[in-house]
């Protein structure tokens, strides 16, 4: 099954739980506008025909729906046009801001940063959903990662562990009760970010070691923004600011992989030559032993 189906189900379920049981202040007009704008923009920019895009086996509309549902959960505005603009920015950024075949920025994160920075009528919900909401989202998020994104669990854990460590150590340094640090970590927006934004395969490094470094870097920058500049949703800003580093990570790790491969190949060739010269094996046997084919 397409992993995006699980993401849509998880986000949709949490929106329903939030509205019916957790008191989410979601404007349904804004929500419908955000989703409709995302689907329409996706169809216009990525498919010549809206109907064909809806029934396409590639399911491009699913990515637009996931981005729009993240905006529904996090974006708060009293202006419908701003909601539509955020949705348009999210999808259009995937089409126009690209490098090496991938979009650079997480669509929802970029849209949130831009519209909240440009207008005083929009803000990012900090996601203070209460204990029940946090537990529900934590279960959904972890389940989603285990089922669909195990290959991106490393970056989520690197971010969460590093950010939590910074918050706890800061509280100890200041002499604050641990309850204050724990309260700072009880943010629905933080969990949504960790499970649905920083784990985006298109906007995170391809190599595991690079992903861990990236997750730690985002956590450190987010902590600085939150405690130095008092941004309650600092992680989203940190992700957008550091997103241009991802192509650099990929280029460096790709080059390093090729260098290591070349070194191993040279060592193999040297070993073959030494074996032949020592008379241990003949040239044909050496090719078979070392996996080198005739050319």
N, C-alpha and C positions, 0 to 999 in steps of 0.2 A: 504494500500500500504506500501511496505517496506520503512522505513524512509531513508534508504541509497539511494533510487532513487532520493529523493529530494536533498540530498547532492551532488550526482553526477551531477544532472541537474544544481545546483547552481554554483558549481566549473567549470563545463564545459562552462556554459554561461559566467562566468566572464573571463575565459581564452580567449574565442572568442572576447568578448568586449575589453579586454585588448590588444589583438594583432591587431584588426582591427581599434580601435578608440583611444586607450590610449598609444600606442607606447611601449608596453611591449617588452623588449629585451629577448624574448624566442627563444632559439635555437631549431628548430623543430627536428633536429636529436637527441639532448639530450632528448627532450620531448618524442619522440617515444621509445627511449632506456629505459627511466625511466619506462614508462607504460608497455612495453613489459617485462622487467625484473621483475617488481612487479607481474604481472599476472603469469609469468612462475614460479617464486619462490613460490608464493602462491599455485600453482597447485602441485608443487613437494613436498612441506613440509606439506601440509594439505589435499591433495587428491592423491590417487595412480594413478589417470587417469586424464589427462588434460581435455579431452572432457567431462567426467562426472562432473568435477568441474565447467565447464562453464554452464552446464545445471542443476546443482544441485539446488534443491529448497531452500537450505540454503543460496545460493548466496554468498559464501565466496569470490568470485572474486570481489564483489562490494567493500568490505573493502580494498582490495589491490588497486583497481582503485582510491578510495578516497585518500588513502595515497600517491599514485604516483602523483595524480593531485596537491596535496599540495606541493610536491617536485618540480613539474614543475613551480609552481607559485613563489616559494621562493629560490630554489637553482640556483646559477649561477656558471658555470664552463666552461672552454675551453677544458676540457679533457673528452671525452665520457666515458672512463673507470671509472672516478670518479662518473659520473652520474649513471652508472650501479651499482657501489658499494653502493652508497647511497640508491638506490632502494632495493637492496638485504638486506642491514642492516635493513631497515625499516620493511620488511616483516619477515625476519628471527628472529628479536627481539621478535615478537609476539609468535613465536614457542618455543624459547629457554630461554627467560627471563620471567619466569612466577611465580606467587605465588597465591595459593588458587584458581587455575583455571582461573586466568586472567593474561594478560600480564601487566607488571609493567609500562613500559615507553610508552608514545605516540610514535608510530612508526616513523612518519615524523620528530618530534622534535629530537629524539635520532639520527636519521640518519644525520640530518643537523648539530648537534653539533659535531658528530664524524668526518665527512668528512671535515668540515671546520677547525676542530682542527688538523687534520692529514695532510692536504695539503694546501699550499698557492695558489693553483690553483682553489680553491672553496671559495665562500662566500655566505652569506645569504642576499638576496635582502631586503633592508629596506622598500621597498614598497612605495616609493614616487610617487604615481600615479596621483597626482593632485586632484583638488576639485571634478571633475566629477567622477573620479575613486573611490574616497572615498565614495561619496554619493551612487553610484551604488552598491558598495560592502556592504555598511551599510544596504541598503534596502534588498539586497539578504540575508545577514547574519541574520538580525532581522526576516525576513520572515521565514527563515529556522528554527530558534530557536522556533518561535511561532508554526510552523506547526509540527515539528518533535521532538523538544528537550525541551519542556516547563519544563520538570523535571530537566533540567540542566541550566535553565536560571539564577538560583541563583548564581552559581559559576562564570558565565560570568559577571553578574552585579557586584558581589563582587570584582572581579579583576579590571574591568574597572573603577568603582567608586573610589576604593582605589588608583589605580595607577594615575588616573587623579587628585585626591586630593593631592597626594604627589607632582606631577609635578607643580600644581598651587601654593601650599604652598611654595615650594622651590623658585618659581619665585618671589613670594611676599617677601620672606626673603632676596633674593638677590637684590630686587629692579628692577627686569627686567620688561619690558613691557609685558602685558598679551599676546601680539601677539607671543612672543617667546615660552611661555608655550603651547599655542594653536598649534603652528607649531610642537612642540615636540610630540603632541598627534595625529597629522595628518599623521599617518603611516598605510599604507595598511597591512604591516606585523603584526602590533598590532591588527588590526581588524580580520585578518585571524586567528591569534592566539586565540583571544577571542571567535570566533564563531566556529572554527573547531578543535582546539587542546585542550584547557583547558576544553571544554565541552564534551570530549570523555567519554562516560559512563563507559568504561572499566578501565580507568586510573584516575578516580576521586572518592572521597569517596562516599559511598552509602547513608550516612545520610545527610540530608540537612544542619544541623548546622555544621557538619564537612566539608562539601563542601564550606560553606561560610568562615570558618576559613582558609581552604586551599587556596581559591581564594585570600584572603587578604594577606596571607603569601607569595604567589607567587608574588603578586604585590609589596610588600615591598622589597623582595629580588631582583626583577627585577629593581626596582628604585635604589637600592644600586649598582647593577652591571652597570647600565647605567650611573649614575652620578659620581660614585667613580672610576669605571674601564673603563668607556667610551665604553661600548658595546651597539651599536645602536639597536641590536636585543636581548636585555637582557632577555626579557620575555621567550624566547624559552630556553635559558640556565637555567633560574630559574626553569622552569617546569621540565626539566630533572633532575636537582639537587635535587628537592624536591619530585619527583615521588616516591622514596622508602618510604615516609611517609604515602602514601595512605593505604597500608596494615595495618599500625599501627593505623591509624584513624578507619579503618573498624573493626579491632579487638577490639579496645577500645569501640567504640559505640555499637558493638554487645554484649560485656560483660556488658556494662551499661544497655542495654535494658533487658538482662536476669535478672540482679540484680533488676531493677525496677519491672519487672514482678513478681519476687519472693516476693518482698515486698508487692505488691498489693494482691498476693495470700494469704500471711500470714495474712494480715489485714482482708481479706474476711473470712478466717477460724476462726480468733478470733471473728469476728462479729457474725458468725454462732453459735459458742459455747456460746457466751454471750446471744444470743437470746434464745437458747434452755434452758440454765440454768435459765434464768429469766422467762421462761414459756410463752414467747410471741408467739412462734411458736414451733411446735414439730419438730423432726429431719427430717421427710420427707418433711414438708413444707419448712424448711430452705434450704434444697437442691434445691427445686424448685425456691425459691426466689433468692438465690445467684448463681444459675446456676451451682451447683455442682452435678455431677451425681453419682449414686451409683456405687460402684466397688466391 
